[in-house]
């Protein structure tokens, strides 16, 4: 029971931190590209709302892509499935 409560609290805190990070990142990007701070806030609020509350699976896909881009390069440089194999497609 205690583990479930701690896990729920930790998950909620991570979710809030991720929401704030994405919001600030989107706001700074939108402010430089759109030129208006008010328009940038509106854009960031709409995108964060749609992403986090309506289509929350997109966040986990983005996190997976980030982790793959960060750590996947080393993995694929060490493991090359196309060289040295005796069988496979040619």
Phi and psi in radians as a Rosetta constraint file:
Dihedral C 1 N 2 CA 2 C 2 CIRCULARHARMONIC -1.137 0.35
Dihedral N 2 CA 2 C 2 N 3 CIRCULARHARMONIC -0.695 0.35
Dihedral C 2 N 3 CA 3 C 3 CIRCULARHARMONIC -1.080 0.35
Dihedral N 3 CA 3 C 3 N 4 CIRCULARHARMONIC -0.669 0.35
Dihedral C 3 N 4 CA 4 C 4 CIRCULARHARMONIC -1.146 0.35
Dihedral N 4 CA 4 C 4 N 5 CIRCULARHARMONIC -0.711 0.35
Dihedral C 4 N 5 CA 5 C 5 CIRCULARHARMONIC -1.171 0.35
Dihedral N 5 CA 5 C 5 N 6 CIRCULARHARMONIC -0.746 0.35
Dihedral C 5 N 6 CA 6 C 6 CIRCULARHARMONIC -1.158 0.35
Dihedral N 6 CA 6 C 6 N 7 CIRCULARHARMONIC -0.691 0.35
Dihedral C 6 N 7 CA 7 C 7 CIRCULARHARMONIC -1.150 0.35
Dihedral N 7 CA 7 C 7 N 8 CIRCULARHARMONIC -0.707 0.35
Dihedral C 7 N 8 CA 8 C 8 CIRCULARHARMONIC -1.140 0.35
Dihedral N 8 CA 8 C 8 N 9 CIRCULARHARMONIC -0.737 0.35
Dihedral C 8 N 9 CA 9 C 9 CIRCULARHARMONIC -1.136 0.35
Dihedral N 9 CA 9 C 9 N 10 CIRCULARHARMONIC -0.729 0.35
Dihedral C 9 N 10 CA 10 C 10 CIRCULARHARMONIC -1.144 0.35
Dihedral N 10 CA 10 C 10 N 11 CIRCULARHARMONIC -0.755 0.35
Dihedral C 10 N 11 CA 11 C 11 CIRCULARHARMONIC -1.095 0.35
Dihedral N 11 CA 11 C 11 N 12 CIRCULARHARMONIC -0.716 0.35
Dihedral C 11 N 12 CA 12 C 12 CIRCULARHARMONIC -1.128 0.35
Dihedral N 12 CA 12 C 12 N 13 CIRCULARHARMONIC -0.718 0.35
Dihedral C 12 N 13 CA 13 C 13 CIRCULARHARMONIC -1.165 0.35
Dihedral N 13 CA 13 C 13 N 14 CIRCULARHARMONIC -0.698 0.35
Dihedral C 13 N 14 CA 14 C 14 CIRCULARHARMONIC -1.127 0.35
Dihedral N 14 CA 14 C 14 N 15 CIRCULARHARMONIC -0.707 0.35
Dihedral C 14 N 15 CA 15 C 15 CIRCULARHARMONIC -1.101 0.35
Dihedral N 15 CA 15 C 15 N 16 CIRCULARHARMONIC -0.741 0.35
Dihedral C 15 N 16 CA 16 C 16 CIRCULARHARMONIC -1.149 0.35
Dihedral N 16 CA 16 C 16 N 17 CIRCULARHARMONIC -0.758 0.35
Dihedral C 16 N 17 CA 17 C 17 CIRCULARHARMONIC -1.118 0.35
Dihedral N 17 CA 17 C 17 N 18 CIRCULARHARMONIC -0.706 0.35
Dihedral C 17 N 18 CA 18 C 18 CIRCULARHARMONIC -1.154 0.35
Dihedral N 18 CA 18 C 18 N 19 CIRCULARHARMONIC -0.678 0.35
Dihedral C 18 N 19 CA 19 C 19 CIRCULARHARMONIC -1.096 0.35
Dihedral N 19 CA 19 C 19 N 20 CIRCULARHARMONIC -0.808 0.35
Dihedral C 19 N 20 CA 20 C 20 CIRCULARHARMONIC -1.125 0.35
Dihedral N 20 CA 20 C 20 N 21 CIRCULARHARMONIC -0.723 0.35
Dihedral C 20 N 21 CA 21 C 21 CIRCULARHARMONIC -1.067 0.35
Dihedral N 21 CA 21 C 21 N 22 CIRCULARHARMONIC -0.838 0.35
Dihedral C 21 N 22 CA 22 C 22 CIRCULARHARMONIC -1.143 0.35
Dihedral N 22 CA 22 C 22 N 23 CIRCULARHARMONIC -0.686 0.35
Dihedral C 22 N 23 CA 23 C 23 CIRCULARHARMONIC -1.095 0.35
Dihedral N 23 CA 23 C 23 N 24 CIRCULARHARMONIC -0.821 0.35
Dihedral C 23 N 24 CA 24 C 24 CIRCULARHARMONIC -1.150 0.35
Dihedral N 24 CA 24 C 24 N 25 CIRCULARHARMONIC -0.701 0.35
Dihedral C 24 N 25 CA 25 C 25 CIRCULARHARMONIC -1.121 0.35
Dihedral N 25 CA 25 C 25 N 26 CIRCULARHARMONIC -0.795 0.35
Dihedral C 25 N 26 CA 26 C 26 CIRCULARHARMONIC -1.129 0.35
Dihedral N 26 CA 26 C 26 N 27 CIRCULARHARMONIC -0.692 0.35
Dihedral C 26 N 27 CA 27 C 27 CIRCULARHARMONIC -1.094 0.35
Dihedral N 27 CA 27 C 27 N 28 CIRCULARHARMONIC -0.803 0.35
Dihedral C 27 N 28 CA 28 C 28 CIRCULARHARMONIC -1.158 0.35
Dihedral N 28 CA 28 C 28 N 29 CIRCULARHARMONIC -0.665 0.35
Dihedral C 28 N 29 CA 29 C 29 CIRCULARHARMONIC -1.151 0.35
Dihedral N 29 CA 29 C 29 N 30 CIRCULARHARMONIC -0.794 0.35
Dihedral C 29 N 30 CA 30 C 30 CIRCULARHARMONIC -1.183 0.35
Dihedral N 30 CA 30 C 30 N 31 CIRCULARHARMONIC -0.606 0.35
Dihedral C 30 N 31 CA 31 C 31 CIRCULARHARMONIC -1.146 0.35
Dihedral N 31 CA 31 C 31 N 32 CIRCULARHARMONIC -0.697 0.35
Dihedral C 31 N 32 CA 32 C 32 CIRCULARHARMONIC -1.285 0.35
Dihedral N 32 CA 32 C 32 N 33 CIRCULARHARMONIC -0.604 0.35
Dihedral C 32 N 33 CA 33 C 33 CIRCULARHARMONIC -1.540 0.35
Dihedral N 33 CA 33 C 33 N 34 CIRCULARHARMONIC -0.555 0.35
Dihedral C 33 N 34 CA 34 C 34 CIRCULARHARMONIC -1.624 0.35
Dihedral N 34 CA 34 C 34 N 35 CIRCULARHARMONIC -0.451 0.35
Dihedral C 34 N 35 CA 35 C 35 CIRCULARHARMONIC 1.541 0.35
Dihedral N 35 CA 35 C 35 N 36 CIRCULARHARMONIC -0.276 0.35
Dihedral C 35 N 36 CA 36 C 36 CIRCULARHARMONIC -2.079 0.35
Dihedral N 36 CA 36 C 36 N 37 CIRCULARHARMONIC 2.308 0.35
Dihedral C 36 N 37 CA 37 C 37 CIRCULARHARMONIC -1.209 0.35
Dihedral N 37 CA 37 C 37 N 38 CIRCULARHARMONIC -0.666 0.35
Dihedral C 37 N 38 CA 38 C 38 CIRCULARHARMONIC -1.156 0.35
Dihedral N 38 CA 38 C 38 N 39 CIRCULARHARMONIC -0.741 0.35
Dihedral C 38 N 39 CA 39 C 39 CIRCULARHARMONIC -1.169 0.35
Dihedral N 39 CA 39 C 39 N 40 CIRCULARHARMONIC -0.614 0.35
Dihedral C 39 N 40 CA 40 C 40 CIRCULARHARMONIC -1.166 0.35
Dihedral N 40 CA 40 C 40 N 41 CIRCULARHARMONIC -0.704 0.35
Dihedral C 40 N 41 CA 41 C 41 CIRCULARHARMONIC -1.131 0.35
Dihedral N 41 CA 41 C 41 N 42 CIRCULARHARMONIC -0.780 0.35
Dihedral C 41 N 42 CA 42 C 42 CIRCULARHARMONIC -1.061 0.35
Dihedral N 42 CA 42 C 42 N 43 CIRCULARHARMONIC -0.785 0.35
Dihedral C 42 N 43 CA 43 C 43 CIRCULARHARMONIC -1.087 0.35
Dihedral N 43 CA 43 C 43 N 44 CIRCULARHARMONIC -0.805 0.35
Dihedral C 43 N 44 CA 44 C 44 CIRCULARHARMONIC -1.138 0.35
Dihedral N 44 CA 44 C 44 N 45 CIRCULARHARMONIC -0.707 0.35
Dihedral C 44 N 45 CA 45 C 45 CIRCULARHARMONIC -1.116 0.35
Dihedral N 45 CA 45 C 45 N 46 CIRCULARHARMONIC -0.775 0.35
Dihedral C 45 N 46 CA 46 C 46 CIRCULARHARMONIC -1.113 0.35
Dihedral N 46 CA 46 C 46 N 47 CIRCULARHARMONIC -0.814 0.35
Dihedral C 46 N 47 CA 47 C 47 CIRCULARHARMONIC -1.153 0.35
Dihedral N 47 CA 47 C 47 N 48 CIRCULARHARMONIC -0.743 0.35
Dihedral C 47 N 48 CA 48 C 48 CIRCULARHARMONIC -1.160 0.35
Dihedral N 48 CA 48 C 48 N 49 CIRCULARHARMONIC -0.707 0.35
Dihedral C 48 N 49 CA 49 C 49 CIRCULARHARMONIC -1.086 0.35
Dihedral N 49 CA 49 C 49 N 50 CIRCULARHARMONIC -0.859 0.35
Dihedral C 49 N 50 CA 50 C 50 CIRCULARHARMONIC -1.112 0.35
Dihedral N 50 CA 50 C 50 N 51 CIRCULARHARMONIC -0.689 0.35
Dihedral C 50 N 51 CA 51 C 51 CIRCULARHARMONIC -1.274 0.35
Dihedral N 51 CA 51 C 51 N 52 CIRCULARHARMONIC -0.832 0.35
Dihedral C 51 N 52 CA 52 C 52 CIRCULARHARMONIC -1.467 0.35
Dihedral N 52 CA 52 C 52 N 53 CIRCULARHARMONIC -0.567 0.35
Dihedral C 52 N 53 CA 53 C 53 CIRCULARHARMONIC -1.845 0.35
Dihedral N 53 CA 53 C 53 N 54 CIRCULARHARMONIC -0.535 0.35
Dihedral C 53 N 54 CA 54 C 54 CIRCULARHARMONIC -1.652 0.35
Dihedral N 54 CA 54 C 54 N 55 CIRCULARHARMONIC -0.757 0.35
Dihedral C 54 N 55 CA 55 C 55 CIRCULARHARMONIC -2.217 0.35
Dihedral N 55 CA 55 C 55 N 56 CIRCULARHARMONIC 1.176 0.35
Dihedral C 55 N 56 CA 56 C 56 CIRCULARHARMONIC -1.227 0.35
Dihedral N 56 CA 56 C 56 N 57 CIRCULARHARMONIC -0.298 0.35
Dihedral C 56 N 57 CA 57 C 57 CIRCULARHARMONIC -1.145 0.35
Dihedral N 57 CA 57 C 57 N 58 CIRCULARHARMONIC -0.431 0.35
Dihedral C 57 N 58 CA 58 C 58 CIRCULARHARMONIC -1.109 0.35
Dihedral N 58 CA 58 C 58 N 59 CIRCULARHARMONIC -0.558 0.35
Dihedral C 58 N 59 CA 59 C 59 CIRCULARHARMONIC -1.129 0.35
Dihedral N 59 CA 59 C 59 N 60 CIRCULARHARMONIC -0.783 0.35
Dihedral C 59 N 60 CA 60 C 60 CIRCULARHARMONIC -1.219 0.35
Dihedral N 60 CA 60 C 60 N 61 CIRCULARHARMONIC -0.531 0.35
Dihedral C 60 N 61 CA 61 C 61 CIRCULARHARMONIC -1.177 0.35
Dihedral N 61 CA 61 C 61 N 62 CIRCULARHARMONIC -0.727 0.35
Dihedral C 61 N 62 CA 62 C 62 CIRCULARHARMONIC -1.145 0.35
Dihedral N 62 CA 62 C 62 N 63 CIRCULARHARMONIC -0.705 0.35
Dihedral C 62 N 63 CA 63 C 63 CIRCULARHARMONIC -1.119 0.35
Dihedral N 63 CA 63 C 63 N 64 CIRCULARHARMONIC -0.735 0.35
Dihedral C 63 N 64 CA 64 C 64 CIRCULARHARMONIC -1.117 0.35
Dihedral N 64 CA 64 C 64 N 65 CIRCULARHARMONIC -0.731 0.35
Dihedral C 64 N 65 CA 65 C 65 CIRCULARHARMONIC -1.135 0.35
Dihedral N 65 CA 65 C 65 N 66 CIRCULARHARMONIC -0.679 0.35
Dihedral C 65 N 66 CA 66 C 66 CIRCULARHARMONIC -1.104 0.35
Dihedral N 66 CA 66 C 66 N 67 CIRCULARHARMONIC -0.809 0.35
Dihedral C 66 N 67 CA 67 C 67 CIRCULARHARMONIC -1.124 0.35
Dihedral N 67 CA 67 C 67 N 68 CIRCULARHARMONIC -0.678 0.35
Dihedral C 67 N 68 CA 68 C 68 CIRCULARHARMONIC -1.150 0.35
Dihedral N 68 CA 68 C 68 N 69 CIRCULARHARMONIC -0.722 0.35
Dihedral C 68 N 69 CA 69 C 69 CIRCULARHARMONIC -1.186 0.35
Dihedral N 69 CA 69 C 69 N 70 CIRCULARHARMONIC -0.564 0.35
Dihedral C 69 N 70 CA 70 C 70 CIRCULARHARMONIC -1.361 0.35
Dihedral N 70 CA 70 C 70 N 71 CIRCULARHARMONIC -0.873 0.35
Dihedral C 70 N 71 CA 71 C 71 CIRCULARHARMONIC -1.786 0.35
Dihedral N 71 CA 71 C 71 N 72 CIRCULARHARMONIC -0.235 0.35
Dihedral C 71 N 72 CA 72 C 72 CIRCULARHARMONIC -1.298 0.35
Dihedral N 72 CA 72 C 72 N 73 CIRCULARHARMONIC -0.452 0.35
Dihedral C 72 N 73 CA 73 C 73 CIRCULARHARMONIC -1.101 0.35
Dihedral N 73 CA 73 C 73 N 74 CIRCULARHARMONIC -0.765 0.35
Dihedral C 73 N 74 CA 74 C 74 CIRCULARHARMONIC -1.151 0.35
Dihedral N 74 CA 74 C 74 N 75 CIRCULARHARMONIC -0.684 0.35
Dihedral C 74 N 75 CA 75 C 75 CIRCULARHARMONIC -1.097 0.35
Dihedral N 75 CA 75 C 75 N 76 CIRCULARHARMONIC -0.792 0.35
Dihedral C 75 N 76 CA 76 C 76 CIRCULARHARMONIC -1.317 0.35
Dihedral N 76 CA 76 C 76 N 77 CIRCULARHARMONIC -0.400 0.35
Dihedral C 76 N 77 CA 77 C 77 CIRCULARHARMONIC -1.303 0.35
Dihedral N 77 CA 77 C 77 N 78 CIRCULARHARMONIC -0.503 0.35
Dihedral C 77 N 78 CA 78 C 78 CIRCULARHARMONIC -1.452 0.35
Dihedral N 78 CA 78 C 78 N 79 CIRCULARHARMONIC -0.657 0.35
Dihedral C 78 N 79 CA 79 C 79 CIRCULARHARMONIC -1.939 0.35
Dihedral N 79 CA 79 C 79 N 80 CIRCULARHARMONIC 1.944 0.35
Dihedral C 79 N 80 CA 80 C 80 CIRCULARHARMONIC -1.985 0.35
Dihedral N 80 CA 80 C 80 N 81 CIRCULARHARMONIC 1.814 0.35
Dihedral C 80 N 81 CA 81 C 81 CIRCULARHARMONIC -1.277 0.35
Dihedral N 81 CA 81 C 81 N 82 CIRCULARHARMONIC -0.184 0.35
Dihedral C 81 N 82 CA 82 C 82 CIRCULARHARMONIC -1.739 0.35
Dihedral N 82 CA 82 C 82 N 83 CIRCULARHARMONIC -0.250 0.35
Dihedral C 82 N 83 CA 83 C 83 CIRCULARHARMONIC -1.796 0.35
Dihedral N 83 CA 83 C 83 N 84 CIRCULARHARMONIC 2.431 0.35
Dihedral C 83 N 84 CA 84 C 84 CIRCULARHARMONIC 1.338 0.35
Dihedral N 84 CA 84 C 84 N 85 CIRCULARHARMONIC 0.171 0.35
Dihedral C 84 N 85 CA 85 C 85 CIRCULARHARMONIC -1.595 0.35
Dihedral N 85 CA 85 C 85 N 86 CIRCULARHARMONIC 2.457 0.35
Dihedral C 85 N 86 CA 86 C 86 CIRCULARHARMONIC -1.403 0.35
Dihedral N 86 CA 86 C 86 N 87 CIRCULARHARMONIC -0.464 0.35
Dihedral C 86 N 87 CA 87 C 87 CIRCULARHARMONIC -2.118 0.35
Dihedral N 87 CA 87 C 87 N 88 CIRCULARHARMONIC 3.087 0.35
Dihedral C 87 N 88 CA 88 C 88 CIRCULARHARMONIC 2.227 0.35
Dihedral N 88 CA 88 C 88 N 89 CIRCULARHARMONIC -3.027 0.35
Dihedral C 88 N 89 CA 89 C 89 CIRCULARHARMONIC -1.383 0.35
Dihedral N 89 CA 89 C 89 N 90 CIRCULARHARMONIC 2.472 0.35
